[in-house]
Amino acid sequence: MVRFGIIGTNWITESFIQAASKVEGFSLTAVYSRTAEKAKDFADKHHAEHIFTDLEEFAGSDTFDAVYIASPNSLHASQAILCMEKGKHVLCEKPMASNRNEVNAMIKAANENNVVLMEALKTTLLPNFLAIKENLHKIGKVRRYFASYCQYSSRYDKYKEGTVLNAFKPEFSNGSLMDIGIYCVYPAITLFGEPNEIKSSGYMLESGVDGEGSILLTYDQMDAVIMYSKITNSYVPSEIQGENGSIIIDKIHTPESVKIHYKDGTIEDLTQPQDTESMYYEAKEFIELVTQSKHQSEMNSHQNSLITATVIEAARKQLGLVYPADK
């Protein structure tokens, strides 16, 4: 049994608990919130015995073994490092941190304290993404990776009315690329490694974060084209183009349909059955790492998280998107 504490009492934490509850070995025992009322309400709802409003006290508690962090992006690094220094394993919601330096510091803390650190990026642990990886050789030499994730944010309506919510505030290391563009970047890094060159463009909102953008990653014999947005919708699938065929992916963030279209006109359906609670697989992976005394995931590895953070930071700076955490 792996006893969990949580930081962040929001909808994403609700989704995580619902999915993780299906995993053998998951137990929620502790909740941290800045206010006792929120902590108690959340703990009562999910049958957690212990509540905390002091982060130091929470991190040092012996009531849990691992923590799921779903606080604002700008707080990820400091909270994760504090918990790891107290011997807690950390599953940190994506993006792992504000920038490369913070991710490096988190990895260092994980290694020094002999604990698991994993970025909670669900995509790369899903059965249908693993099907992509395992069948990639079938399309021959890969020449292009194309990923699109554009989802109009309900918070953007509030923004246009003059209310700037956390999703559009640079002080929380937020914006379109960090929120949903990462779902396009991380799979590219997992499949193809670190690019040789990064070029980005996009539209900056007056609040100081990006509303939408595009990234071009250049590799030795291929490129990766990425589109993301929180101010428009897109309905086009993503695609990996090879010389012998192309893999068509319905949704890059949560692939549920994966097919190879070969150049001779034939189609191979690679789609795998998958739990409707997509966060189940990240919870399962993390719990297995803890129980098997492994320190990092092969898919959501420290290296993949570090390269992703490096790419995103470089893309941000080309847009002129600099966070307080960068200074």
Secondary structure as the mmCIF struct_conf table of DSSP 4:
data_model
#
loop_
_struct_conf.conf_type_id
_struct_conf.id
_struct_conf.beg_label_comp_id
_struct_conf.beg_label_asym_id
_struct_conf.beg_label_seq_id
_struct_conf.end_label_comp_id
_struct_conf.end_label_asym_id
_struct_conf.end_label_seq_id
STRN STRN1 VAL A 2 ILE A 7
BEND BEND1 ASN A 10 ASN A 10
HELX_RH_AL_P HELX_RH_AL_P1 TRP A 11 ALA A 20
TURN_TY1_P TURN_TY1_P1 SER A 21 LYS A 22
BEND BEND2 VAL A 23 VAL A 23
TURN_TY1_P TURN_TY1_P2 GLU A 24 GLY A 25
STRN STRN2 PHE A 26 TYR A 32
BEND BEND3 ARG A 34 THR A 35
HELX_RH_AL_P HELX_RH_AL_P2 ALA A 36 HIS A 46
TURN_TY1_P TURN_TY1_P3 HIS A 47 HIS A 47
STRN STRN3 HIS A 50 PHE A 52
BEND BEND4 THR A 53 THR A 53
HELX_RH_AL_P HELX_RH_AL_P3 LEU A 55 ALA A 59
TURN_TY1_P TURN_TY1_P4 GLY A 60 GLY A 60
BEND BEND5 ASP A 62 THR A 63
BEND BEND6 ASP A 65 ASP A 65
STRN STRN4 ALA A 66 ILE A 69
BEND BEND7 SER A 71 SER A 71
HELX_RH_3T_P HELX_RH_3T_P1 ASN A 73 LEU A 75
HELX_RH_AL_P HELX_RH_AL_P4 HIS A 76 GLU A 85
TURN_TY1_P TURN_TY1_P5 LYS A 86 GLY A 87
STRN STRN5 HIS A 89 GLU A 93
BEND BEND8 LYS A 94 PRO A 95
BEND BEND9 ALA A 97 ASN A 99
HELX_RH_AL_P HELX_RH_AL_P5 ARG A 100 ASN A 113
TURN_TY1_P TURN_TY1_P6 ASN A 114 ASN A 114
STRN STRN6 LEU A 117 ALA A 120
HELX_RH_3T_P HELX_RH_3T_P2 THR A 123 LEU A 125
BEND BEND10 LEU A 126 LEU A 126
HELX_RH_AL_P HELX_RH_AL_P6 PRO A 127 ASN A 135
HELX_RH_3T_P HELX_RH_3T_P3 LEU A 136 ILE A 139
BEND BEND11 LYS A 141 LYS A 141
STRN STRN7 VAL A 142 CYS A 150
HELX_RH_AL_P HELX_RH_AL_P7 SER A 154 LYS A 160
TURN_TY1_P TURN_TY1_P7 GLU A 161 GLY A 162
HELX_RH_3T_P HELX_RH_3T_P4 ASN A 166 PHE A 168
HELX_RH_3T_P HELX_RH_3T_P5 PRO A 170 PHE A 172
TURN_TY1_P TURN_TY1_P8 SER A 173 SER A 173
BEND BEND12 GLY A 175 GLY A 175
HELX_RH_AL_P HELX_RH_AL_P8 SER A 176 SER A 176
HELX_RH_PI_P HELX_RH_PI_P1 LEU A 177 GLY A 181
HELX_RH_AL_P HELX_RH_AL_P9 ILE A 182 PHE A 192
BEND BEND13 GLU A 194 GLU A 194
BEND BEND14 ASN A 196 ASN A 196
STRN STRN8 GLU A 197 MET A 204
TURN_TY1_P TURN_TY1_P9 GLU A 206 SER A 207
BEND BEND15 GLY A 208 VAL A 209
STRN STRN9 ASP A 210 THR A 218
BEND BEND16 ASP A 220 GLN A 221
STRN STRN10 ASP A 223 SER A 229
BEND BEND17 LYS A 230 THR A 232
HELX_LH_PP_P HELX_LH_PP_P1 VAL A 236 PRO A 237
STRN STRN11 SER A 238 GLY A 242
BEND BEND18 GLU A 243 ASN A 244
STRN STRN12 GLY A 245 ILE A 249
BEND BEND19 ASP A 250 ASP A 250
BEND BEND20 ILE A 252 THR A 254
STRN STRN13 VAL A 258 TYR A 262
TURN_TY1_P TURN_TY1_P10 LYS A 263 ASP A 264
BEND BEND21 GLY A 265 GLY A 265
STRN STRN14 ILE A 267 ASP A 269
BEND BEND22 THR A 276 GLU A 277
TURN_TY1_P TURN_TY1_P11 SER A 278 MET A 279
HELX_RH_AL_P HELX_RH_AL_P10 TYR A 280 THR A 291
TURN_TY1_P TURN_TY1_P12 GLN A 292 SER A 293
BEND BEND23 GLN A 296 GLN A 296
BEND BEND24 GLU A 298 ASN A 300
HELX_RH_AL_P HELX_RH_AL_P11 HIS A 302 LEU A 319
TURN_TY1_P TURN_TY1_P13 GLY A 320 GLY A 320
HELX_RH_3T_P HELX_RH_3T_P6 PRO A 324 ASP A 326
#
